[in-house]
Amino acid sequence: MSLLGNSCQLSKEDVKPVKTSEAEQLLLKLKTVPAYGFMFGHHDDPVYGIGWDGDEGRSDVKSVCGDYPALMSFDLGRMEI
């Protein structure tokens, strides 16, 4: 059992992260954000909101702030079934 448990462990030398030039550029841009303010995200932002559902181009965040959130997330929501 000890052999099996030890064989699955990786050391720091085994893992070598690779950053593409695109990833490096994104990291540099993200590091400049605090100089201008902040960013936030919203889940399912353009899909539904307070008192509405499915209106094209609508967003509760946009209604309040004047722009869409910097980041939006979505999930399959059982569409995969």
MIKE-567763 format. One record per atom (N, C-alpha, C): residue number from 1; y, x, z. Coordinates in steps of 0.1 Angstrom, whole numbers, padded with zeros to 4 digits. Layout:
<nodes>
<node pos="NUM" c2="Y" c1="X" c3="Z"/>
...
</nodes>
This chain:
<nodes>
<node pos="1" c2="-0012" c1="0008" c3="0000"/>
<node pos="1" c2="0000" c1="0000" c3="0000"/>
<node pos="1" c2="0013" c1="0009" c3="0000"/>
<node pos="2" c2="0012" c1="0020" c3="0007"/>
<node pos="2" c2="0024" c1="0029" c3="0008"/>
<node pos="2" c2="0027" c1="0035" c3="-0006"/>
<node pos="3" c2="0016" c1="0038" c3="-0013"/>
<node pos="3" c2="0018" c1="0044" c3="-0027"/>
<node pos="3" c2="0025" c1="0034" c3="-0036"/>
<node pos="4" c2="0021" c1="0022" c3="-0035"/>
<node pos="4" c2="0027" c1="0011" c3="-0044"/>
<node pos="4" c2="0041" c1="0009" c3="-0040"/>
<node pos="5" c2="0045" c1="0008" c3="-0028"/>
<node pos="5" c2="0058" c1="0006" c3="-0023"/>
<node pos="5" c2="0068" c1="0018" c3="-0027"/>
<node pos="6" c2="0063" c1="0030" c3="-0026"/>
<node pos="6" c2="0071" c1="0041" c3="-0030"/>
<node pos="6" c2="0073" c1="0043" c3="-0045"/>
<node pos="7" c2="0063" c1="0039" c3="-0053"/>
<node pos="7" c2="0064" c1="0041" c3="-0067"/>
<node pos="7" c2="0075" c1="0032" c3="-0074"/>
<node pos="8" c2="0079" c1="0022" c3="-0067"/>
<node pos="8" c2="0089" c1="0013" c3="-0073"/>
<node pos="8" c2="0104" c1="0017" c3="-0069"/>
<node pos="9" c2="0106" c1="0027" c3="-0061"/>
<node pos="9" c2="0119" c1="0030" c3="-0057"/>
<node pos="9" c2="0125" c1="0040" c3="-0066"/>
<node pos="10" c2="0138" c1="0039" c3="-0070"/>
<node pos="10" c2="0145" c1="0048" c3="-0078"/>
<node pos="10" c2="0155" c1="0056" c3="-0070"/>
<node pos="11" c2="0156" c1="0068" c3="-0074"/>
<node pos="11" c2="0166" c1="0077" c3="-0067"/>
<node pos="11" c2="0179" c1="0076" c3="-0075"/>
<node pos="12" c2="0190" c1="0082" c3="-0070"/>
<node pos="12" c2="0202" c1="0082" c3="-0077"/>
<node pos="12" c2="0202" c1="0090" c3="-0090"/>
<node pos="13" c2="0193" c1="0100" c3="-0090"/>
<node pos="13" c2="0191" c1="0108" c3="-0102"/>
<node pos="13" c2="0185" c1="0100" c3="-0113"/>
<node pos="14" c2="0177" c1="0090" c3="-0110"/>
<node pos="14" c2="0170" c1="0082" c3="-0120"/>
<node pos="14" c2="0179" c1="0073" c3="-0127"/>
<node pos="15" c2="0190" c1="0069" c3="-0121"/>
<node pos="15" c2="0199" c1="0059" c3="-0127"/>
<node pos="15" c2="0211" c1="0066" c3="-0132"/>
<node pos="16" c2="0213" c1="0065" c3="-0145"/>
<node pos="16" c2="0225" c1="0071" c3="-0151"/>
<node pos="16" c2="0234" c1="0060" c3="-0158"/>
<node pos="17" c2="0244" c1="0056" c3="-0151"/>
<node pos="17" c2="0252" c1="0045" c3="-0158"/>
<node pos="17" c2="0259" c1="0051" c3="-0170"/>
<node pos="18" c2="0260" c1="0042" c3="-0180"/>
<node pos="18" c2="0266" c1="0045" c3="-0193"/>
<node pos="18" c2="0278" c1="0036" c3="-0195"/>
<node pos="19" c2="0289" c1="0042" c3="-0197"/>
<node pos="19" c2="0301" c1="0033" c3="-0200"/>
<node pos="19" c2="0305" c1="0035" c3="-0215"/>
<node pos="20" c2="0306" c1="0024" c3="-0222"/>
<node pos="20" c2="0310" c1="0025" c3="-0236"/>
<node pos="20" c2="0325" c1="0027" c3="-0236"/>
<node pos="21" c2="0331" c1="0030" c3="-0247"/>
<node pos="21" c2="0346" c1="0032" c3="-0248"/>
<node pos="21" c2="0352" c1="0019" c3="-0246"/>
<node pos="22" c2="0346" c1="0008" c3="-0250"/>
<node pos="22" c2="0352" c1="-0006" c3="-0248"/>
<node pos="22" c2="0352" c1="-0009" c3="-0233"/>
<node pos="23" c2="0342" c1="-0005" c3="-0226"/>
<node pos="23" c2="0342" c1="-0007" c3="-0211"/>
<node pos="23" c2="0352" c1="0001" c3="-0204"/>
<node pos="24" c2="0354" c1="0013" c3="-0209"/>
<node pos="24" c2="0364" c1="0022" c3="-0203"/>
<node pos="24" c2="0378" c1="0016" c3="-0205"/>
<node pos="25" c2="0381" c1="0011" c3="-0218"/>
<node pos="25" c2="0394" c1="0005" c3="-0221"/>
<node pos="25" c2="0396" c1="-0008" c3="-0212"/>
<node pos="26" c2="0386" c1="-0016" c3="-0210"/>
<node pos="26" c2="0387" c1="-0028" c3="-0202"/>
<node pos="26" c2="0390" c1="-0024" c3="-0188"/>
<node pos="27" c2="0383" c1="-0014" c3="-0182"/>
<node pos="27" c2="0386" c1="-0010" c3="-0169"/>
<node pos="27" c2="0401" c1="-0005" c3="-0167"/>
<node pos="28" c2="0405" c1="0003" c3="-0177"/>
<node pos="28" c2="0419" c1="0007" c3="-0176"/>
<node pos="28" c2="0429" c1="-0004" c3="-0176"/>
<node pos="29" c2="0427" c1="-0014" c3="-0185"/>
<node pos="29" c2="0436" c1="-0026" c3="-0185"/>
<node pos="29" c2="0435" c1="-0034" c3="-0172"/>
<node pos="30" c2="0423" c1="-0036" c3="-0167"/>
<node pos="30" c2="0422" c1="-0043" c3="-0154"/>
<node pos="30" c2="0429" c1="-0036" c3="-0143"/>
<node pos="31" c2="0429" c1="-0023" c3="-0143"/>
<node pos="31" c2="0436" c1="-0016" c3="-0132"/>
<node pos="31" c2="0451" c1="-0017" c3="-0133"/>
<node pos="32" c2="0457" c1="-0021" c3="-0144"/>
<node pos="32" c2="0471" c1="-0023" c3="-0145"/>
<node pos="32" c2="0476" c1="-0037" c3="-0141"/>
<node pos="33" c2="0467" c1="-0046" c3="-0139"/>
<node pos="33" c2="0470" c1="-0060" c3="-0136"/>
<node pos="33" c2="0478" c1="-0061" c3="-0123"/>
<node pos="34" c2="0475" c1="-0054" c3="-0112"/>
<node pos="34" c2="0483" c1="-0056" c3="-0100"/>
<node pos="34" c2="0498" c1="-0053" c3="-0101"/>
<node pos="35" c2="0501" c1="-0045" c3="-0111"/>
<node pos="35" c2="0515" c1="-0042" c3="-0113"/>
<node pos="35" c2="0523" c1="-0054" c3="-0118"/>
<node pos="36" c2="0516" c1="-0063" c3="-0124"/>
<node pos="36" c2="0522" c1="-0075" c3="-0130"/>
<node pos="36" c2="0520" c1="-0088" c3="-0122"/>
<node pos="37" c2="0510" c1="-0088" c3="-0113"/>
<node pos="37" c2="0507" c1="-0100" c3="-0106"/>
<node pos="37" c2="0492" c1="-0100" c3="-0103"/>
<node pos="38" c2="0485" c1="-0111" c3="-0106"/>
<node pos="38" c2="0471" c1="-0112" c3="-0103"/>
<node pos="38" c2="0464" c1="-0121" c3="-0114"/>
<node pos="39" c2="0451" c1="-0121" c3="-0114"/>
<node pos="39" c2="0444" c1="-0129" c3="-0123"/>
<node pos="39" c2="0434" c1="-0138" c3="-0115"/>
<node pos="40" c2="0431" c1="-0150" c3="-0119"/>
<node pos="40" c2="0421" c1="-0157" c3="-0113"/>
<node pos="40" c2="0413" c1="-0165" c3="-0123"/>
<node pos="41" c2="0401" c1="-0169" c3="-0119"/>
<node pos="41" c2="0392" c1="-0177" c3="-0128"/>
<node pos="41" c2="0389" c1="-0191" c3="-0123"/>
<node pos="42" c2="0383" c1="-0199" c3="-0132"/>
<node pos="42" c2="0380" c1="-0213" c3="-0128"/>
<node pos="42" c2="0368" c1="-0217" c3="-0136"/>
<node pos="43" c2="0358" c1="-0223" c3="-0129"/>
<node pos="43" c2="0346" c1="-0227" c3="-0135"/>
<node pos="43" c2="0347" c1="-0240" c3="-0142"/>
<node pos="44" c2="0342" c1="-0241" c3="-0155"/>
<node pos="44" c2="0343" c1="-0253" c3="-0163"/>
<node pos="44" c2="0357" c1="-0258" c3="-0165"/>
<node pos="45" c2="0367" c1="-0249" c3="-0166"/>
<node pos="45" c2="0381" c1="-0253" c3="-0166"/>
<node pos="45" c2="0384" c1="-0263" c3="-0177"/>
<node pos="46" c2="0381" c1="-0261" c3="-0190"/>
<node pos="46" c2="0385" c1="-0270" c3="-0200"/>
<node pos="46" c2="0375" c1="-0282" c3="-0203"/>
<node pos="47" c2="0365" c1="-0283" c3="-0194"/>
<node pos="47" c2="0355" c1="-0293" c3="-0196"/>
<node pos="47" c2="0358" c1="-0306" c3="-0189"/>
<node pos="48" c2="0362" c1="-0305" c3="-0176"/>
<node pos="48" c2="0366" c1="-0317" c3="-0168"/>
<node pos="48" c2="0376" c1="-0313" c3="-0157"/>
<node pos="49" c2="0382" c1="-0323" c3="-0152"/>
<node pos="49" c2="0392" c1="-0321" c3="-0141"/>
<node pos="49" c2="0394" c1="-0333" c3="-0133"/>
<node pos="50" c2="0406" c1="-0333" c3="-0126"/>
<node pos="50" c2="0409" c1="-0344" c3="-0117"/>
<node pos="50" c2="0413" c1="-0356" c3="-0126"/>
<node pos="51" c2="0405" c1="-0367" c3="-0126"/>
<node pos="51" c2="0408" c1="-0379" c3="-0134"/>
<node pos="51" c2="0406" c1="-0378" c3="-0149"/>
<node pos="52" c2="0400" c1="-0368" c3="-0154"/>
<node pos="52" c2="0397" c1="-0367" c3="-0168"/>
<node pos="52" c2="0384" c1="-0359" c3="-0171"/>
<node pos="53" c2="0378" c1="-0362" c3="-0182"/>
<node pos="53" c2="0366" c1="-0355" c3="-0186"/>
<node pos="53" c2="0365" c1="-0354" c3="-0201"/>
<node pos="54" c2="0364" c1="-0342" c3="-0206"/>
<node pos="54" c2="0362" c1="-0340" c3="-0220"/>
<node pos="54" c2="0374" c1="-0341" c3="-0229"/>
<node pos="55" c2="0386" c1="-0341" c3="-0224"/>
<node pos="55" c2="0398" c1="-0341" c3="-0232"/>
<node pos="55" c2="0400" c1="-0328" c3="-0238"/>
<node pos="56" c2="0400" c1="-0327" c3="-0252"/>
<node pos="56" c2="0401" c1="-0314" c3="-0258"/>
<node pos="56" c2="0414" c1="-0307" c3="-0255"/>
<node pos="57" c2="0413" c1="-0294" c3="-0251"/>
<node pos="57" c2="0424" c1="-0285" c3="-0248"/>
<node pos="57" c2="0431" c1="-0288" c3="-0235"/>
<node pos="58" c2="0425" c1="-0297" c3="-0227"/>
<node pos="58" c2="0431" c1="-0300" c3="-0214"/>
<node pos="58" c2="0425" c1="-0291" c3="-0203"/>
<node pos="59" c2="0433" c1="-0288" c3="-0193"/>
<node pos="59" c2="0429" c1="-0280" c3="-0182"/>
<node pos="59" c2="0438" c1="-0283" c3="-0170"/>
<node pos="60" c2="0432" c1="-0285" c3="-0158"/>
<node pos="60" c2="0440" c1="-0287" c3="-0146"/>
<node pos="60" c2="0448" c1="-0275" c3="-0143"/>
<node pos="61" c2="0443" c1="-0263" c3="-0145"/>
<node pos="61" c2="0450" c1="-0251" c3="-0142"/>
<node pos="61" c2="0462" c1="-0250" c3="-0151"/>
<node pos="62" c2="0460" c1="-0253" c3="-0164"/>
<node pos="62" c2="0472" c1="-0253" c3="-0174"/>
<node pos="62" c2="0482" c1="-0263" c3="-0170"/>
<node pos="63" c2="0478" c1="-0275" c3="-0165"/>
<node pos="63" c2="0488" c1="-0285" c3="-0161"/>
<node pos="63" c2="0496" c1="-0281" c3="-0150"/>
<node pos="64" c2="0490" c1="-0273" c3="-0141"/>
<node pos="64" c2="0498" c1="-0269" c3="-0129"/>
<node pos="64" c2="0506" c1="-0256" c3="-0131"/>
<node pos="65" c2="0499" c1="-0246" c3="-0138"/>
<node pos="65" c2="0505" c1="-0233" c3="-0140"/>
<node pos="65" c2="0511" c1="-0230" c3="-0153"/>
<node pos="66" c2="0508" c1="-0239" c3="-0163"/>
<node pos="66" c2="0514" c1="-0236" c3="-0176"/>
<node pos="66" c2="0506" c1="-0228" c3="-0186"/>
<node pos="67" c2="0494" c1="-0223" c3="-0181"/>
<node pos="67" c2="0485" c1="-0215" c3="-0189"/>
<node pos="67" c2="0471" c1="-0217" c3="-0184"/>
<node pos="68" c2="0461" c1="-0213" c3="-0192"/>
<node pos="68" c2="0447" c1="-0213" c3="-0189"/>
<node pos="68" c2="0444" c1="-0202" c3="-0179"/>
<node pos="69" c2="0433" c1="-0203" c3="-0171"/>
<node pos="69" c2="0430" c1="-0192" c3="-0162"/>
<node pos="69" c2="0426" c1="-0180" c3="-0170"/>
<node pos="70" c2="0427" c1="-0168" c3="-0164"/>
<node pos="70" c2="0424" c1="-0156" c3="-0170"/>
<node pos="70" c2="0409" c1="-0155" c3="-0173"/>
<node pos="71" c2="0401" c1="-0161" c3="-0166"/>
<node pos="71" c2="0386" c1="-0160" c3="-0167"/>
<node pos="71" c2="0381" c1="-0174" c3="-0165"/>
<node pos="72" c2="0372" c1="-0178" c3="-0174"/>
<node pos="72" c2="0365" c1="-0191" c3="-0173"/>
<node pos="72" c2="0350" c1="-0188" c3="-0172"/>
<node pos="73" c2="0343" c1="-0196" c3="-0164"/>
<node pos="73" c2="0328" c1="-0195" c3="-0164"/>
<node pos="73" c2="0322" c1="-0208" c3="-0167"/>
<node pos="74" c2="0310" c1="-0208" c3="-0172"/>
<node pos="74" c2="0303" c1="-0219" c3="-0176"/>
<node pos="74" c2="0288" c1="-0217" c3="-0173"/>
<node pos="75" c2="0281" c1="-0228" c3="-0170"/>
<node pos="75" c2="0266" c1="-0227" c3="-0169"/>
<node pos="75" c2="0260" c1="-0237" c3="-0178"/>
<node pos="76" c2="0247" c1="-0237" c3="-0180"/>
<node pos="76" c2="0240" c1="-0246" c3="-0189"/>
<node pos="76" c2="0240" c1="-0260" c3="-0184"/>
<node pos="77" c2="0241" c1="-0262" c3="-0171"/>
<node pos="77" c2="0242" c1="-0276" c3="-0165"/>
<node pos="77" c2="0231" c1="-0285" c3="-0170"/>
<node pos="78" c2="0219" c1="-0280" c3="-0170"/>
<node pos="78" c2="0207" c1="-0288" c3="-0174"/>
<node pos="78" c2="0206" c1="-0291" c3="-0189"/>
<node pos="79" c2="0215" c1="-0285" c3="-0197"/>
<node pos="79" c2="0215" c1="-0287" c3="-0211"/>
<node pos="79" c2="0202" c1="-0280" c3="-0217"/>
<node pos="80" c2="0197" c1="-0271" c3="-0210"/>
<node pos="80" c2="0185" c1="-0263" c3="-0215"/>
<node pos="80" c2="0172" c1="-0272" c3="-0215"/>
<node pos="81" c2="0173" c1="-0284" c3="-0208"/>
<node pos="81" c2="0161" c1="-0292" c3="-0207"/>
<node pos="81" c2="0159" c1="-0300" c3="-0219"/>
</nodes>
